[in-house]
Amino acid sequence: MKEKAKSLLRFLVGCKDKPLAWFLLGCIPMLVVFLVFSGPLRCVLEYRIAKSEALVALIGLLVAGIGAVLVLVLPTETRRFVWSLWGGVFVALALFVVVNWLLPPIPQDECTPPTRSTTPSPALPEIMITEVRNDGKVEHVVIYNASAVDVDLTGWKLMDSTGNFFTFPAGYILPPKATVRIHSGEQATEENPPSDLSWTSKNIWNNDHDTAQLYDAQGNLRDDYQY
């Protein structure tokens, strides 16, 4: 570990007179962060920052303030590469904002986790989670309609214990005594409605224990499945 730290330090010292290297050092990690957390960050940018002029102004002042501090505090010989690093971060942020502007907007219901309730709502059609399967790269959750009527699952959400959630598409109907599997994981089954719906290629469910909760479109807890 110490040798790796020394190697990294020697690399950074060697890049002191290479502004392009510092620019890339600021830009590339930020782009990776934006790529990995693109969904939550786009929700914040689209439905929180973009809706608040005061917040936009505050972020602008913060960026300008940090730049001013760098100019006033840092020694002259270090300003060049620090400005290159800061420029890389700023360019990555600008690219993310532009790409978000070019992409179709994220539906607001996908950016709003359901409000957790403590008890299921009574006197409603019985919709239950009957299985959470986690076999490494293949995952699915089975949801069963135990009632005798069709149930419109538009806007319903399936959520894990950390707040990740899947939103049922508009117009999805689960017939009586029928099941639907919500797939996730690296080798998730392709979407084949109405019996199979695809969530994400990321692994969602823990191997040893987790909690799956099902909420209706009004945010009522309809089932709570623990394993």
C-alpha positions in Angstrom: 0.0 0.0 0.0 2.8 2.4 0.9 4.6 1.6 -2.4 1.4 2.4 -4.3 1.0 5.6 -2.5 4.6 6.6 -3.3 4.1 5.7 -6.9 1.0 7.8 -7.1 2.8 10.7 -5.4 5.7 10.5 -7.9 3.2 10.4 -10.8 1.4 13.6 -9.5 4.8 15.4 -9.0 5.8 14.4 -12.5 2.6 15.9 -13.9 3.2 19.2 -12.2 4.3 20.8 -15.5 1.8 19.0 -17.6 -1.5 20.9 -17.5 -3.3 18.4 -19.8 -2.6 15.5 -17.4 -4.1 17.5 -14.5 -7.1 18.5 -16.7 -7.8 14.8 -17.5 -7.3 14.0 -13.9 -10.1 16.3 -13.0 -12.3 15.5 -15.9 -12.3 11.7 -16.3 -13.1 10.7 -12.7 -16.0 13.2 -12.7 -17.4 11.8 -15.9 -17.2 8.3 -14.4 -19.1 9.6 -11.3 -21.8 11.2 -13.5 -22.1 8.0 -15.6 -22.5 5.7 -12.6 -24.9 8.0 -10.8 -26.6 9.4 -13.9 -30.1 8.6 -12.8 -30.2 10.2 -9.4 -28.1 13.2 -10.6 -30.4 13.8 -13.5 -33.3 13.8 -11.2 -31.6 16.4 -8.9 -30.6 18.5 -11.9 -34.0 18.4 -13.6 -36.5 18.6 -10.7 -34.6 20.4 -8.0 -31.8 22.6 -9.3 -33.6 23.6 -12.5 -36.7 24.6 -10.5 -34.8 26.9 -8.2 -33.2 30.0 -9.5 -31.7 30.7 -6.1 -30.0 27.3 -6.0 -28.5 27.9 -9.5 -27.2 31.3 -8.4 -25.8 29.7 -5.2 -23.9 27.0 -7.2 -22.5 29.7 -9.5 -21.3 31.8 -6.6 -19.8 28.7 -5.0 -17.8 27.8 -8.2 -16.7 31.5 -8.6 -15.7 31.6 -4.9 -13.6 28.5 -5.1 -11.8 29.9 -8.2 -11.1 33.1 -6.4 -9.7 31.3 -3.4 -7.4 29.3 -5.6 -6.1 32.5 -7.2 -5.6 34.3 -3.9 -4.3 31.5 -1.7 -2.2 29.2 -3.8 1.4 30.0 -4.7 2.1 31.2 -8.2 4.0 28.0 -9.2 1.0 25.8 -8.3 -1.8 27.8 -9.8 -1.3 26.4 -13.3 -1.9 22.8 -12.6 -4.6 23.4 -10.0 -6.5 25.5 -12.5 -6.1 22.7 -15.0 -7.5 20.3 -12.5 -10.4 22.6 -11.7 -11.0 23.2 -15.4 -11.3 19.4 -15.9 -14.0 19.2 -13.2 -15.9 22.2 -14.7 -15.8 20.7 -18.2 -17.1 17.4 -16.9 -19.9 19.2 -15.1 -20.7 21.2 -18.2 -20.8 18.1 -20.4 -23.2 16.4 -18.0 -25.5 19.4 -18.0 -25.5 19.6 -21.8 -26.2 15.8 -22.2 -29.0 16.0 -19.7 -30.5 18.9 -21.7 -30.3 16.9 -24.9 -31.8 13.7 -23.5 -35.6 13.2 -23.0 -36.7 14.3 -19.6 -37.0 11.7 -16.8 -40.6 11.2 -15.7 -41.1 12.8 -12.3 -42.6 9.7 -10.8 -39.3 7.9 -11.4 -37.5 10.5 -9.4 -39.8 10.5 -6.4 -39.5 7.5 -4.0 -42.8 6.5 -2.4 -43.5 7.7 1.1 -43.0 4.7 3.4 -46.1 3.6 5.4 -46.0 1.3 8.4 -49.0 -0.9 7.7 -50.7 -2.2 4.5 -54.0 -0.5 3.5 -57.1 -2.6 4.4 -60.0 -3.6 2.1 -58.0 -3.5 -1.1 -57.3 -6.2 -3.8 -54.7 -8.5 -2.4 -51.4 -8.0 -4.3 -48.4 -9.8 -2.7 -44.8 -10.5 -3.2 -44.3 -14.2 -3.2 -40.6 -14.6 -4.1 -37.3 -12.7 -4.3 -34.8 -14.7 -6.2 -31.1 -13.7 -6.2 -28.7 -16.1 -8.0 -25.8 -13.7 -8.4 -26.2 -12.3 -11.9 -29.8 -13.3 -12.3 -32.5 -11.7 -10.0 -36.3 -11.4 -10.1 -39.2 -10.6 -7.8 -42.5 -12.4 -8.2 -45.7 -10.4 -7.6 -49.0 -12.2 -7.4 -52.6 -11.0 -7.8 -54.5 -13.1 -5.3 -57.8 -11.3 -5.8 -60.6 -12.1 -8.3 -60.3 -8.8 -10.2 -57.9 -7.1 -12.6 -55.6 -4.7 -10.8 -54.2 -1.6 -12.6 -50.6 -1.4 -11.4 -49.9 1.9 -13.2 -47.5 3.9 -11.0 -47.0 1.2 -8.4 -43.5 0.9 -7.1 -41.3 -2.0 -5.9 -38.6 -0.9 -3.6 -35.6 -2.4 -1.8 -34.3 -1.6 1.7 -31.9 1.1 0.4 -34.5 3.1 -1.6 -33.9 1.7 -5.1 -37.3 1.4 -6.8 -39.0 0.1 -9.9 -42.1 1.9 -11.3 -44.7 -0.1 -13.2 -45.5 1.4 -16.6 -48.7 3.2 -17.5 -51.6 0.9 -18.4 -50.1 -2.3 -16.9 -52.9 -4.6 -15.7 -52.3 -7.7 -13.6 -55.1 -10.2 -14.2 -56.6 -12.2 -11.3 -54.5 -15.2 -10.0 -51.7 -14.1 -12.3 -48.0 -13.3 -11.6 -45.4 -10.9 -12.9 -41.7 -11.1 -12.5 -39.6 -8.0 -12.2 -36.1 -8.8 -13.4 -32.7 -7.2 -12.5 -29.1 -8.2 -12.5 -26.3 -8.5 -15.1 -28.0 -11.4 -17.0 -31.6 -10.2 -16.4 -34.3 -11.8 -18.6 -35.4 -9.6 -21.4 -38.7 -7.8 -21.0 -41.7 -9.9 -22.1 -44.9 -8.2 -20.9 -47.2 -8.9 -19.2 -45.4 -11.8 -17.5 -41.9 -10.4 -17.3 -40.8 -6.8 -16.8 -37.2 -5.5 -16.9 -35.9 -3.2 -14.2 -32.1 -2.8 -14.5 -28.9 -4.6 -15.4 -27.6 -3.7 -11.9 -27.8 -6.1 -9.0 -30.4 -4.9 -6.6 -31.1 -7.6 -4.0 -28.6 -8.6 -1.3 -27.5 -12.2 -1.1 -28.2 -12.9 2.6 -31.1 -10.7 3.6 -33.1 -7.8 2.2 -36.6 -6.3 2.3 -38.9 -5.9 -0.7 -41.8 -3.5 -0.4 -44.7 -2.9 -2.8 -46.4 0.5 -2.9 -49.5 1.5 -4.8 -49.8 4.7 -6.9 -51.0 6.6 -3.8 -47.9 5.6 -1.8 -49.7 3.0 0.4 -47.7 0.0 1.5 -49.4 -3.0 -0.1 -46.9 -5.8 0.9 -43.7 -6.2 2.8 -41.5 -9.2 2.0 -38.4 -10.0 4.1 -35.8 -12.8 3.6 
